[in-house]
Structure formats: structure tokens, C-alpha cells
């Protein structure tokens, strides 16, 4: 199956359950967080796991929006626009008071790997305190080089994973790795434009 034609070659399969579990993990550890701050934490977690392991936790499409970088499908999950029902309805798990989210019932972490949970913990260590002040966190994400490069006022602009590589690739990402590792390919929509028969 060929991926959709876009201006970026690197796209991953979005995992609604991983997104839900990662967001719940942040909300639970912080004892509650505003929705805007939550999307920033999730963006950083996706970005950092991609840098370290070759694929993001949620597989989301990352966008530069007026309040900073946002994993767009995860925002749709929070806004009730993703079409979840039953076990995957986020509001079976979250309480919302205005924009503030707390945990009603934890979905657990069964879909998250050890490296993904470790990345969430590292993000909490770095940004957990600042996340309590939503707009301070927003301001800090406005300084991310990949955000500054693509953001335009009053728009939502794709942050390509190639741009994250450009700004953050170092030995963690490039040394002793194939161009597309098995771990990366297994999370991508399609690692190649055509089938094996086209190669």
C-alpha cells in the first residue's frame, strides 16, 4: 500500500491507544494538567523518542500552531473529534474542568514500551514543573528551532520529521544505524513508496 502523497516522506502510523495512555500517564503523574500544556508534553515525548529510537511514541502528525507544537491527532482525541467509542473514549478516563484535565480512571500503560515510558519520565523530569504554568511552557516551546522554522501566524503548519532530524540529529540518531531500521519501518505508514516488486 502506498502512503498518501505529501511534501514529507517520513510518516508514521498513529496509535490512538498509545496516545491515550501517554496522555493519561502525564495527567496522572502531574495530578492534573491543562490541555494545552498536555499537548506540548506529548509533542516533546514524540520528538525525543523519535530522535533516540527512530520513531515517535504515538506516530502522530506534528503541527506548528499558534500555541506551539501539537500532535494533531492527539488533539483531536482530546477534542472528542477522533470518533472514539467504548473502551477508547478518552472521557471514560479523564475528567475535564474547563481546560484542566485530571484522571478519572487510568487506561494503564500496556501498549507503551519500556523506552516509551522512560521517555515520558524524562519529559516529566525536564518539563513537569513548568507544565504547571501552561503559558510558560508554551513560550518555551516557541523557541524550539523546528517550530520557529515553519510556524506562520494564524496557521497550522506541518513539522516534518525530516526537520526534526535536521535540528537534532547527532550520534544518537545516526551512528551505526541503517537508513531505515526495522524498528523505524515497523512504525511507518510505508517505509518505501512502492512494494518490494518495485525495488
Contact map, one row per residue, 1 for C-alpha under 8 A:
1110000000000000000000000000000000000000000000000000000000000000000000000000000000000000000000000000000000000000000000000000000000000000000000000000000000000000000000000000000000000000000001000110000
1111000000000000000000000000000000000000000000000000000000000000000000000000000000000000000000000000000000000000000000000000000000000000000000000000000000000000000000000000000000000000000001011110000
1111100000000000000000000000000000000000000000000000000000000000000000000000000000000000000000000000000000000000000000000000000000000000000000000000000000000000000000000000000000000000000011001000000
0111110000000000000000000000000000000000000000000000000000000000000000000000000000000000000000000000000000000000000000000000000000000000000000000000000000000000000000000000000000000000000000000000000
0011111000000000000000000000000000000000000000000000000000000000000000000000000000000000000000000000000000000000000000000000000000000000000000000000000000000000000000000000000000000000000000000000000
0001111110000000000000000000000000000000000000000000000000000000000000000000000000000000000000000000000000000000000000000000000000000000000000000000000000000000000000000000000000000000000000000000000
0000111110000000000000000000000000000000000000000000000000000000000000000000000000000000000000000000000000000000000000000000000000000000000000000000000000000000000000000000000000000000000000000000000
0000011111100000000000000000000000000000000000000000000000000000000000000000000000000000000000000000000000000000000000000000000000000000000000000000000000000001110000000000000000000000000000000000000
0000011111100000000000000000000000000000000000000000000000000000000000000000000000000000000000000000000000000000000000000000000000000000000000000000000000000000000000000000000000000000000000000000000
0000000111110000000000000000000000000000000000000000000000000000000000000000000000000000000000000000000000000000000000000000000000000000000000000000000000000001110000000000000000000000000100100000000
0000000111111000000000000000000000000000000000000000000000101000000000000000000000000000000000000000000000000000000000000000000000000000000000000000000000000000100000000000000000000000000111000000000
0000000001111100000000000000000000000000000000000000001100111000000000000000000000000000000000000000000000000000000000000000000000000000000000000000000000000000000000000000000000000000001111000000000
0000000000111110000000000000000000000000000000000000000001110000000000000000000000000000000000000000000000000000000000000000000000000000000000000000000000000000000000000000000000000000001110000000000
0000000000011111000000000000000000000000000000000000000001111000000000001000000000000000000000000000000000000000000000000000000000000000000000000000000000000000000000000000000000000000000000000000000
0000000000001111111000000000000000000000000000000000000001110000000000000000000000000000000000000000000000000000000000000000000000000000000000000000000000000000000000000000000000000000000000000000000
0000000000000111111100000000000000000000000000000000000001000000000000000100100000000001000000000000000000000000000000000000000000000000000000000000000000000000000000000000000000000000000000000000000
0000000000000011111110000000000000000000000000000000000000000000000000000000000000000001000000000000000000000010000000000000000000000000000000000000000000000000000000000000000000000000000000000000000
0000000000000011111111000000000000000000000000000000000011000000000000000000000000000000000000000000000000000011000000000000000000000000000000000000000000000000000000000000000000000000000000000000000
0000000000000011111111100000000000000000000000000000000011000000000000000100000000000000000000000000000000000000000000000000000000000000000000000000000000000000000000000000000000000000000000000000000
0000000000000001111111110000000000000000000000000000000000000000000000000100100000000001010000000000000000100000000000000000000000000000000000000000000000000000000000000000000000000000000000000000000
0000000000000000111111111000000000000000000000000000000000000000000000000000000000000000000000000000000000111011000000000000000000000000000000000000000000000000000000000000000000000000000000000000000
0000000000000000011111111100000000000000010000000000000000000000000000000000000000000000000000000000000000001001000000010000000000000000000000000000000000000000000000000000000000000000000000000000000
0000000000000000001111111110000000000100010000000000000000000000000000000000000000000000000000000000000000000000000000000000000000000000000000000000000000000000000000000000000000000000000000000000000
0000000000000000000111111111000000000000000000000000000000000000000000000000000000000000000011000000001001100000000000000000000000000000000000000000000000000000000000000000000000000000000000000000000
0000000000000000000011111111100000000000000000000000000000000000000000000000000000000000000000000000000000011000000000010000000000000000000000000000000000000000000000000000000000000000000000000000000
0000000000000000000001111111110000000100100000000000000000000000000000000000000000000000000000000000000000000000000000010001000000000000000000000000000000000000000000000000000000000000000000000000000
0000000000000000000000111111111110000100000000000000000000000000000000000000000000000000000000000000111000000000000000000000000000000000000000000000000000000000000000000000000000000000000000000000000
0000000000000000000000011111111100000000000000000000000000000000000000000000000000000000000000000000011001000000000000000000000000000000000000000000000000000000000000000000000000000000000000000000000
0000000000000000000000001111111100000000000000000000000000000000000000000000000000000000000000000000000000000000000000000000000000000000000000000000000000000000000000000000000000000000000000000000000
0000000000000000000000000111111110000000000000000000000000000000000000000000000000000000000000000000000000000000000000000000000100000000000000000000000000000000000000000000000000000000000000000000000
0000000000000000000000000011111110000000000000000000000000000000000000000000000000000000000000000000011000000000000000000000000000000000000000000000000000000000000000000000000000000000000000000000000
0000000000000000000000000011111111000000000000000000000000000000000000000000000000000000000000000001111000000000000000000000000000000000000000000000000000000000000000000000000000000000000000000000000
0000000000000000000000000010011111101100000000000000000000000000000000000000000000000000000000000001110000000000000000000000000000110000000000000000000000000000000000000000000000000000000000000000000
0000000000000000000000000000000111111100000000000000000000000000000000000000000000000000000000000011100000000000000000000000000000010100000000000000000000000000000000000000000000000000000000000000000
0000000000000000000000000000000011111110000000000000000000000000000000000000010000000000000000000011100000000000000000000000000000000000000000000000000000000000000000000000000000000000000000000000000
0000000000000000000000000000000001111111000000000000000000000000001000000000000000000000000000000010000000000000000000000000000000000100010000000000000000000000000000000000000000000000000000000000000
0000000000000000000000000000000011111111100000000000000000000000000000000000000000000000000000000000000000000000000000000000000000110110110000000000000000000000000000000000000000000000000000000000000
0000000000000000000000100110000011111111110000000000000000000000000000000000000000000000000000000000000000000000000000000000000000100000000000000000000000000000000000000000000000000000000000000000000
0000000000000000000000000000000000111111111000000000000000000000000011100110000000000000000000000000000000000000000000000000000000000000000000000000000000000000000000000000000000000000000000000000000
0000000000000000000000000000000000011111111100000000000000000000000111000000000000000000000000000000000000000000000000000000000000000000110010000000000000000000000000000000000000000000000000000000000
0000000000000000000000000100000000001111111110000000000000000000000000000000000000000000000000000000000000000000000000000011001000100000000000000000000000000000000000000000000000000000000000000000000
0000000000000000000001100000000000000111111111000000000000000000000001100000000000000000000000000000000000000000000000000000000000000000000000000000000000000000000000000000000000000000000000000000000
0000000000000000000000000000000000000011111111100000000000000100000011100000000000000000000000000000000000000000000000000000000000000000000000000000000000000000000000000000000000000000000000000000000
0000000000000000000000000000000000000001111111110000000000000000000000000000000000000000000000000000000000000000000000000010000000000000000000000000000000000000000000000000000000000000000000000000000
0000000000000000000000000000000000000000111111111000000110000000000000000000000000000000000000000000000000000000000000110010000000000000000000000000000000000000000000000000000000000000000000000000000
0000000000000000000000000000000000000000011111111100001111110000000000000000000000000000000000000000000000000000000000000000000000000000000000000000000000000000000000000000000000000000000000000000000
0000000000000000000000000000000000000000001111111110000100000000000000000000000000000000000000000000000000000000000000000000000000000000000000000000000000000000000100000000000000000000000000000000000
0000000000000000000000000000000000000000000111111111000100000000000000000000000000000000000000000000000000000000000000100000000000000000000000000000000000000000000000000000000000000000000000000000000
0000000000000000000000000000000000000000000011111111111110000000000000000000000000000000000000000000000000000000001100100000000000000000000000000000000000000000000000000000000000000000000000000000000
0000000000000000000000000000000000000000000001111111111110000000000000000000000000000000000000000000000000000000000000000000000000000000000000000000000000000000000000000000000000000000000000000000000
0000000000000000000000000000000000000000000000111111111000000000000000000000000000000000000000000000000000000000000000000000000000000000000000000000000000000000000110011001100000000000000000000000000
0000000000000000000000000000000000000000000000011111110000000000000000000000000000000000000000000000000000000000000000000000000000000000000000000000000000000000000000000001100000000000000000000000000
0000000000000000000000000000000000000000000000001111111100000000000000000000000000000000000000000000000000000000000000000000000000000000000000000000000000000000000000000000100000000011000000000000000
0000000000000000000000000000000000000000000000001111111100000000000000000000000000000000000000000000000000000000000000000000000000000000000000000000000000000000000000000000100000001011000000000000000
0000000000010000000000000000000000000000000001001110111110100000000000000000000000000000000000000000000000000000000000000000000000000000000000000000000000000000000000000000000000000011001000000000000
0000000000010000000000000000000000000000000011111100111111110000000000000000000000000000000000000000000000000000000000000000000000000000000000000000000000000000000000000000000000000000000000000000000
0000000000000000011000000000000000000000000011001100001111100000000000000000000000000000000000000000000000000001000100000000000000000000000000000000000000000000000000000000000000000000000000000000000
0000000000001111011000000000000000000000000001000000000111110000000000000000000000000000000000000000000000000000000000000000000000000000000000000000000000000000000000000000000000000000000000000000000
0000000000111110000000000000000000000000000001000000001111111000000000000000000000000000000000000000000000000000000000000000000000000000000000000000000000000000000000000000000000000000001100000000000
0000000000011110000000000000000000000000000001000000000101111100000000111100000000000000000000000000000000000000000000000000000000000000000000000000000000000000000000000000000000000000000000000000000
0000000000110100000000000000000000000000000000000000000000111110000000111000000000000000000000000000000000000000000000000000000000000000000000000000000000000110000000000000000000000000000000000000000
0000000000000000000000000000000000000000001000000000000000011111000011110000000000000000000000000000000000000000000000000000000000000000000000000000000000000111000000000000000000000000000000000000000
0000000000000000000000000000000000000000000000000000000000001111100011110000000000000000000000000000000000000000000000000000000000000000000000000000000000011110000000000000000000000000000000000000000
0000000000000000000000000000000000000000000000000000000000000111110111000000000000000000000000000000000000000000000000000000000000000000000000000010011000111110000000000000000000000000000000000000000
0000000000000000000000000000000000000000000000000000000000000011111111000000000000000000000000000000000000000000000000000000000000000000000000000000001001111000000000000000000000000000000000000000000
0000000000000000000000000000000000000000000000000000000000000001111100000000000000000000000000000000000000000000000000000000000000000000000000000000001011110000000000000000000000000000000000000000000
0000000000000000000000000000000000010000000000000000000000000000111110000000000000000000000000000000000000000000000000000000000000000000010001000000000000000000000000000000000000000000000000000000000
0000000000000000000000000000000000000001000000000000000000000001111111000000000000000000000000000000000000000000000000000000000000000000011011000010000000000000000000000000000000000000000000000000000
0000000000000000000000000000000000000011001000000000000000000111101111100000000000000000000000000000000000000000000000000000000000000000000011000010000000000000000000000000000000000000000000000000000
0000000000000000000000000000000000000011011000000000000000000111100111110010000000000000000000000000000000000000000000000000000000000000000000000000000000000000000000000000000000000000000000000000000
0000000000000000000000000000000000000010011000000000000000011110000011111110000000000000000000000000000000000000000000000000000000000000000000000000000000000000000000000000000000000000000000000000000
0000000000000000000000000000000000000000000000000000000000011110000001111111000000000000000000000000000000000000000000000000000000000000000000000000000000000000000000000000000000000000000000000000000
0000000000000100000000000000000000000000000000000000000000011000000000111111100001000000000000000000000000000000000000000000000000000000000000000000000000000000000000000000000000000000000000000000000
0000000000000001001100000000000000000010000000000000000000010000000000111111110000000000000000000000000000000000000000000000000000000000000000000000000000000000000000000000000000000000000000000000000
0000000000000000000000000000000000000010000000000000000000000000000001111111111000000000000000000000000000000000000000000000000000000000000000000000000000000000000000000000000000000000000000000000000
0000000000000000000000000000000000000000000000000000000000000000000000011111111111000000000000000000000000000000000000000000000000000000000000000000000000000000000000000000000000000000000000000000000
0000000000000001000100000000000000000000000000000000000000000000000000001111111111110000010000000000000000000000000000000000000000000000000000000000000000000000000000000000000000000000000000000000000
0000000000000000000000000000000000100000000000000000000000000000000000000111111110000000010000000000000000000000000000000000000000000000000000000000000000000000000000000000000000000000000000000000000
0000000000000000000000000000000000000000000000000000000000000000000000000011111111000000000000000000000000000000000000000000000000000000000000000000000000000000000000000000000000000000000000000000000
0000000000000000000000000000000000000000000000000000000000000000000000000001111111110000010000000000000000000000000000000000000000000000000000000000000000000000000000000000000000000000000000000000000
0000000000000000000000000000000000000000000000000000000000000000000000000001111111110000000000000000000000000000000000000000000000000000000000000000000000000000000000000000000000000000000000000000000
0000000000000000000000000000000000000000000000000000000000000000000000001001101111110000000000000000000000000000000000000000000000000000000000000000000000000000000000000000000000000000000000000000000
0000000000000000000000000000000000000000000000000000000000000000000000000000100111111000000000000000000000000000000000000000000000000000000000000000000000000000000000000000000000000000000000000000000
0000000000000000000000000000000000000000000000000000000000000000000000000000100111111101110000000000000000000000000000000000000000000000000000000000000000000000000000000000000000000000000000000000000
0000000000000000000000000000000000000000000000000000000000000000000000000000000000111111100000000000000000000000000000000000000000000000000000000000000000000000000000000000000000000000000000000000000
0000000000000000000000000000000000000000000000000000000000000000000000000000000000011111100000000000000000000000000000000000000000000000000000000000000000000000000000000000000000000000000000000000000
0000000000000000000000000000000000000000000000000000000000000000000000000000000000001111100100000000000000000000000000000000000000000000000000000000000000000000000000000000000000000000000000000000000
0000000000000001100100000000000000000000000000000000000000000000000000000000000000011111110100000000000000000000000000000000000000000000000000000000000000000000000000000000000000000000000000000000000
0000000000000000000000000000000000000000000000000000000000000000000000000000000000011111111110000000000000000000000000000000000000000000000000000000000000000000000000000000000000000000000000000000000
0000000000000000000100000000000000000000000000000000000000000000000000000000110100010001111111000000000000000000000000000000000000000000000000000000000000000000000000000000000000000000000000000000000
0000000000000000000000000000000000000000000000000000000000000000000000000000000000000000111111100000000000000000000000000000000000000000000000000000000000000000000000000000000000000000000000000000000
0000000000000000000000000000000000000000000000000000000000000000000000000000000000000011111111000000000110000000000000000000000000000000000000000000000000000000000000000000000000000000000000000000000
0000000000000000000000010000000000000000000000000000000000000000000000000000000000000000111111100000001111100000000000000000000000000000000000000000000000000000000000000000000000000000000000000000000
0000000000000000000000010000000000000000000000000000000000000000000000000000000000000000011111110000111110000000000000000000000000000000000000000000000000000000000000000000000000000000000000000000000
0000000000000000000000000000000000000000000000000000000000000000000000000000000000000000001011111000111100000000000000000000000000000000000000000000000000000000000000000000000000000000000000000000000
0000000000000000000000000000000000000000000000000000000000000000000000000000000000000000000001111111110000000000000000000000000000000000000000000000000000000000000000000000000000000000000000000000000
0000000000000000000000000000000000000000000000000000000000000000000000000000000000000000000000111111100000000000000000000000000000000000000000000000000000000000000000000000000000000000000000000000000
0000000000000000000000000000000000000000000000000000000000000000000000000000000000000000000000011111000000000000000000000000000000000000000000000000000000000000000000000000000000000000000000000000000
0000000000000000000000000000000001110000000000000000000000000000000000000000000000000000000000011111100000000000000000000000000000000000000000000000000000000000000000000000000000000000000000000000000
0000000000000000000000000000000111100000000000000000000000000000000000000000000000000000000000011111110000000000000000000000000000000000000000000000000000000000000000000000000000000000000000000000000
0000000000000000000000000010000111100000000000000000000000000000000000000000000000000000000001111011111000000000000000000000000000000000000000000000000000000000000000000000000000000000000000000000000
0000000000000000000000000011001110000000000000000000000000000000000000000000000000000000000001110001111100000000000000000000000000000000000000000000000000000000000000000000000000000000000000000000000
0000000000000000000000010011001100000000000000000000000000000000000000000000000000000000000011100000111111000000000000000000000000000000000000000000000000000000000000000000000000000000000000000000000
0000000000000000000000000000000000000000000000000000000000000000000000000000000000000000000111100000011111000000000000000000000000000000000000000000000000000000000000000000000000000000000000000000000
0000000000000000000000000000000000000000000000000000000000000000000000000000000000000000000111000000001111100000000000000000000000000000000000000000000000000000000000000000000000000000000000000000000
0000000000000000000000010001000000000000000000000000000000000000000000000000000000000000000010000000001111110000000000000000000000000000000000000000000000000000000000000000000000000000000000000000000
0000000000000000000110010000000000000000000000000000000000000000000000000000000000000000000010000000000011111000000000000000000000000000000000000000000000000000000000000000000000000000000000000000000
0000000000000000000010001000000000000000000000000000000000000000000000000000000000000000000000000000000001111100000000000000000000000000000000000000000000000000000000000000000000000000000000000000000
0000000000000000000011001000000000000000000000000000000000000000000000000000000000000000000000000000000000111111000000000000000000000000000000000000000000000000000000000000000000000000000000000000000
0000000000000000000000000000000000000000000000000000000000000000000000000000000000000000000000000000000000011111100000000000000000000000000000000000000000000000000000000000000000000000000000000000000
0000000000000000110010000000000000000000000000000000000000000000000000000000000000000000000000000000000000001111100000000000000000000000000000000000000000000000000000000000000000000000000000000000000
0000000000000000010011000000000000000000000000000000000010000000000000000000000000000000000000000000000000001111110110000000000000000000000000000000000000000000000000000000000000000000000000000000000
0000000000000000000000000000000000000000000000000000000000000000000000000000000000000000000000000000000000000111111110000000000000000000000000000000000000000000000000000000000000000000000000000000000
0000000000000000000000000000000000000000000000000000000000000000000000000000000000000000000000000000000000000001111111000000000000000000000000000000000000000000000000000000000000000000000000000000000
0000000000000000000000000000000000000000000000001000000000000000000000000000000000000000000000000000000000000000111111100000000000000000000000000000000000000000000000000000000000000000000000000000000
0000000000000000000000000000000000000000000000001000000010000000000000000000000000000000000000000000000000000001111111110000000000000000000000000000000000000000000000000000000000000000000000000000000
0000000000000000000000000000000000000000000000000000000000000000000000000000000000000000000000000000000000000001111111111000000000000000000000000000000000000000000000000000000000000000000000000000000
0000000000000000000000000000000000000000000000000000000000000000000000000000000000000000000000000000000000000000011111111100000000000000000000000000000000000000000000000000000000000000000000000000000
0000000000000000000000000000000000000000000010011000000000000000000000000000000000000000000000000000000000000000001111111110000000000000000000000000000000000000000000000000000000000000000000000000000
0000000000000000000001001100000000000000000010000000000000000000000000000000000000000000000000000000000000000000000111111111000000000000000000000000000000000000000000000000000000000000000000000000000
0000000000000000000000000000000000000000000000000000000000000000000000000000000000000000000000000000000000000000000011111111100000000000000000000000000000000000000000000000000000000000000000000000000
0000000000000000000000000000000000000000000000000000000000000000000000000000000000000000000000000000000000000000000001111111110000000000000000000000000000000000000000000000000000000000000000000000000
0000000000000000000000000000000000000000100110000000000000000000000000000000000000000000000000000000000000000000000000111111111100000000000000000000000000000000000000000000000000000000000000000000000
0000000000000000000000000100000000000000100000000000000000000000000000000000000000000000000000000000000000000000000000011111111110000000000000000000000000000000000000000000000000000000000000000000000
0000000000000000000000000000000000000000000000000000000000000000000000000000000000000000000000000000000000000000000000001111111100000000000000000000000000000000000000000000000000000000000000000000000
0000000000000000000000000000000000000000000000000000000000000000000000000000000000000000000000000000000000000000000000000111111110000000000000000000000000000000000000000000000000000000000000000000000
0000000000000000000000000000000000000000100000000000000000000000000000000000000000000000000000000000000000000000000000000011111111100000100000000000000000000000000000000000000000000000000000000000000
0000000000000000000000000000010000000000000000000000000000000000000000000000000000000000000000000000000000000000000000000011111111110000000000000000000000000000000000000000000000000000000000000000000
0000000000000000000000000000000000000000000000000000000000000000000000000000000000000000000000000000000000000000000000000001011111111000000000000000000000000000000000000000000000000000000000000000000
0000000000000000000000000000000000000000000000000000000000000000000000000000000000000000000000000000000000000000000000000000001111111101100000000000000000000000000000000000000000000000000000000000000
0000000000000000000000000000000010001100100000000000000000000000000000000000000000000000000000000000000000000000000000000000001111111101100000000000000000000000000000000000000000000000000000000000000
0000000000000000000000000000000011001000000000000000000000000000000000000000000000000000000000000000000000000000000000000000000111111100000000000000000000000000000000000000000000000000000000000000000
0000000000000000000000000000000000000000000000000000000000000000000000000000000000000000000000000000000000000000000000000000000011111111100000000000000000000000000000000000000000000000000000000000000
0000000000000000000000000000000001011000000000000000000000000000000000000000000000000000000000000000000000000000000000000000000001111111110000000000000000000000000000000000000000000000000000000000000
0000000000000000000000000000000000001000000000000000000000000000000000000000000000000000000000000000000000000000000000000000000000001111111000000000000000000000000000000000000000000000000000000000000
0000000000000000000000000000000000000000000000000000000000000000000000000000000000000000000000000000000000000000000000000000000001101111111100000000000000000000000000000000000000000000000000000000000
0000000000000000000000000000000000001001000000000000000000000000000000000000000000000000000000000000000000000000000000000000001001101111111110000000000000000000000000000000000000000000000000000000000
0000000000000000000000000000000000011001000000000000000000000000001100000000000000000000000000000000000000000000000000000000000000000111111111000000000000000000000000000000000000000000000000000000000
0000000000000000000000000000000000000000000000000000000000000000000100000000000000000000000000000000000000000000000000000000000000000011111111100000000000000000000000000000000000000000000000000000000
0000000000000000000000000000000000000000000000000000000000000000000000000000000000000000000000000000000000000000000000000000000000000001111111110000000000000000000000000000000000000000000000000000000
0000000000000000000000000000000000000001000000000000000000000000000110000000000000000000000000000000000000000000000000000000000000000000111111110010000000000000000000000000000000000000000000000000000
0000000000000000000000000000000000000000000000000000000000000000001110000000000000000000000000000000000000000000000000000000000000000000011111110011000000000000000000000000000000000000000000000000000
0000000000000000000000000000000000000000000000000000000000000000000000000000000000000000000000000000000000000000000000000000000000000000001111111011000000000000000000000000000000000000000000000000000
0000000000000000000000000000000000000000000000000000000000000000000000000000000000000000000000000000000000000000000000000000000000000000000111111111000000000000000000000000000000000000000000000000000
0000000000000000000000000000000000000000000000000000000000000000000000000000000000000000000000000000000000000000000000000000000000000000000000111111100000000000000000100000000000000000000000000000000
0000000000000000000000000000000000000000000000000000000000000000000000000000000000000000000000000000000000000000000000000000000000000000000000011111110000000010001100100000000000000000000000000000000
0000000000000000000000000000000000000000000000000000000000000001000110000000000000000000000000000000000000000000000000000000000000000000000011111111111000000010000000000000000000000000000000000000000
0000000000000000000000000000000000000000000000000000000000000000000000000000000000000000000000000000000000000000000000000000000000000000000001111111111000000000000000000000000000000000000000000000000
0000000000000000000000000000000000000000000000000000000000000000000000000000000000000000000000000000000000000000000000000000000000000000000000001111111000000000000000000000000000000000000000000000000
0000000000000000000000000000000000000000000000000000000000000001000000000000000000000000000000000000000000000000000000000000000000000000000000000111111100001110000000000000000000000000000000000000000
0000000000000000000000000000000000000000000000000000000000000001110000000000000000000000000000000000000000000000000000000000000000000000000000000011111110111000000000000000000000000000000000000000000
0000000000000000000000000000000000000000000000000000000000000000000000000000000000000000000000000000000000000000000000000000000000000000000000000000011111111000000000000000000000000000000000000000000
0000000000000000000000000000000000000000000000000000000000000000010000000000000000000000000000000000000000000000000000000000000000000000000000000000001111100000000000000000000000000000000000000000000
0000000000000000000000000000000000000000000000000000000000000000110000000000000000000000000000000000000000000000000000000000000000000000000000000000000111110000000000000000000000000000000000000000000
0000000000000000000000000000000000000000000000000000000000000001110000000000000000000000000000000000000000000000000000000000000000000000000000000000001111111000000000000000000000000000000000000000000
0000000000000000000000000000000000000000000000000000000000000011110000000000000000000000000000000000000000000000000000000000000000000000000000000000001101111100000000000000000000000000000000000000000
0000000000000000000000000000000000000000000000000000000000000011100000000000000000000000000000000000000000000000000000000000000000000000000000000000011100111110000000000000000000000000000000000000000
0000000000000000000000000000000000000000000000000000000000001111000000000000000000000000000000000000000000000000000000000000000000000000000000000000010000011111000000000000000000000000000000000000000
0000000000000000000000000000000000000000000000000000000000001111000000000000000000000000000000000000000000000000000000000000000000000000000000000110010000001111101100000000000000000000000000000000000
0000000101000000000000000000000000000000000000000000000000000100000000000000000000000000000000000000000000000000000000000000000000000000000000000000000000000111111100000000000000000000000000000000000
0000000101100000000000000000000000000000000000000000000000000000000000000000000000000000000000000000000000000000000000000000000000000000000000000000000000000011111110000000000000000000000000000000000
0000000101000000000000000000000000000000000000000000000000000000000000000000000000000000000000000000000000000000000000000000000000000000000000000000000000000001111111000000000000000000000000000000000
0000000000000000000000000000000000000000000000000000000000000000000000000000000000000000000000000000000000000000000000000000000000000000000000000100000000000011111111100000000000000000000000000000000
0000000000000000000000000000000000000000000000100010000000000000000000000000000000000000000000000000000000000000000000000000000000000000000000000100000000000011111111111000000000000000000000000000000
0000000000000000000000000000000000000000000000000010000000000000000000000000000000000000000000000000000000000000000000000000000000000000000000000000000000000000111111111000000000000000000000000000000
0000000000000000000000000000000000000000000000000000000000000000000000000000000000000000000000000000000000000000000000000000000000000000000000000000000000000000011111111000000000000000000000000000000
0000000000000000000000000000000000000000000000000000000000000000000000000000000000000000000000000000000000000000000000000000000000000000000000001100000000000000001111111000000000000000000000000000000
0000000000000000000000000000000000000000000000000010000000000000000000000000000000000000000000000000000000000000000000000000000000000000000000000000000000000000000111111100000000000000000000000000000
0000000000000000000000000000000000000000000000000010000000000000000000000000000000000000000000000000000000000000000000000000000000000000000000000000000000000000000111111111110000000000000000000000000
0000000000000000000000000000000000000000000000000000000000000000000000000000000000000000000000000000000000000000000000000000000000000000000000000000000000000000000000011111111000000000000000000000000
0000000000000000000000000000000000000000000000000000000000000000000000000000000000000000000000000000000000000000000000000000000000000000000000000000000000000000000000001111111000000000000000000000000
0000000000000000000000000000000000000000000000000011000000000000000000000000000000000000000000000000000000000000000000000000000000000000000000000000000000000000000000001111111000000000000000000000000
0000000000000000000000000000000000000000000000000011110000000000000000000000000000000000000000000000000000000000000000000000000000000000000000000000000000000000000000001111111010000000000000000000000
0000000000000000000000000000000000000000000000000000000000000000000000000000000000000000000000000000000000000000000000000000000000000000000000000000000000000000000000001111111110000000000000000000000
0000000000000000000000000000000000000000000000000000000000000000000000000000000000000000000000000000000000000000000000000000000000000000000000000000000000000000000000000111111110000000000000000000000
0000000000000000000000000000000000000000000000000000000000000000000000000000000000000000000000000000000000000000000000000000000000000000000000000000000000000000000000000000011111000000000000000000000
0000000000000000000000000000000000000000000000000000000000000000000000000000000000000000000000000000000000000000000000000000000000000000000000000000000000000000000000000000111111111000000000000000000
0000000000000000000000000000000000000000000000000000000000000000000000000000000000000000000000000000000000000000000000000000000000000000000000000000000000000000000000000000000111111000000000000000000
0000000000000000000000000000000000000000000000000000000000000000000000000000000000000000000000000000000000000000000000000000000000000000000000000000000000000000000000000000000011111000000000000000000
0000000000000000000000000000000000000000000000000000000000000000000000000000000000000000000000000000000000000000000000000000000000000000000000000000000000000000000000000000000011111101100000100000000
0000000000000000000000000000000000000000000000000000010000000000000000000000000000000000000000000000000000000000000000000000000000000000000000000000000000000000000000000000000011111111100000000000000
0000000000000000000000000000000000000000000000000000000000000000000000000000000000000000000000000000000000000000000000000000000000000000000000000000000000000000000000000000000000011111110000000000000
0000000000000000000000000000000000000000000000000000111000000000000000000000000000000000000000000000000000000000000000000000000000000000000000000000000000000000000000000000000000001111111000000000000
0000000000000000000000000000000000000000000000000000111000000000000000000000000000000000000000000000000000000000000000000000000000000000000000000000000000000000000000000000000000011111111100000000000
0000000000000000000000000000000000000000000000000000000000000000000000000000000000000000000000000000000000000000000000000000000000000000000000000000000000000000000000000000000000011111111101100000000
0000000000000000000000000000000000000000000000000000000000000000000000000000000000000000000000000000000000000000000000000000000000000000000000000000000000000000000000000000000000000111111100000000000
0000000000011000000000000000000000000000000000000000001000100000000000000000000000000000000000000000000000000000000000000000000000000000000000000000000000000000000000000000000000000011111110000000000
0000000001111000000000000000000000000000000000000000000000100000000000000000000000000000000000000000000000000000000000000000000000000000000000000000000000000000000000000000000000000001111111100000000
0010000000111000000000000000000000000000000000000000000000000000000000000000000000000000000000000000000000000000000000000000000000000000000000000000000000000000000000000000000000000000001111100000000
1110000000110000000000000000000000000000000000000000000000000000000000000000000000000000000000000000000000000000000000000000000000000000000000000000000000000000000000000000000000000000100111111000000
0000000001000000000000000000000000000000000000000000000000000000000000000000000000000000000000000000000000000000000000000000000000000000000000000000000000000000000000000000000000010000100111111000000
0100000000000000000000000000000000000000000000000000000000000000000000000000000000000000000000000000000000000000000000000000000000000000000000000000000000000000000000000000000000000000000001111110000
0110000000000000000000000000000000000000000000000000000000000000000000000000000000000000000000000000000000000000000000000000000000000000000000000000000000000000000000000000000000000000000001111110000
1100000000000000000000000000000000000000000000000000000000000000000000000000000000000000000000000000000000000000000000000000000000000000000000000000000000000000000000000000000000000000000000011111111
1100000000000000000000000000000000000000000000000000000000000000000000000000000000000000000000000000000000000000000000000000000000000000000000000000000000000000000000000000000000000000000000011111111
0000000000000000000000000000000000000000000000000000000000000000000000000000000000000000000000000000000000000000000000000000000000000000000000000000000000000000000000000000000000000000000000000111111
0000000000000000000000000000000000000000000000000000000000000000000000000000000000000000000000000000000000000000000000000000000000000000000000000000000000000000000000000000000000000000000000000111111
0000000000000000000000000000000000000000000000000000000000000000000000000000000000000000000000000000000000000000000000000000000000000000000000000000000000000000000000000000000000000000000000000111111
0000000000000000000000000000000000000000000000000000000000000000000000000000000000000000000000000000000000000000000000000000000000000000000000000000000000000000000000000000000000000000000000000111111
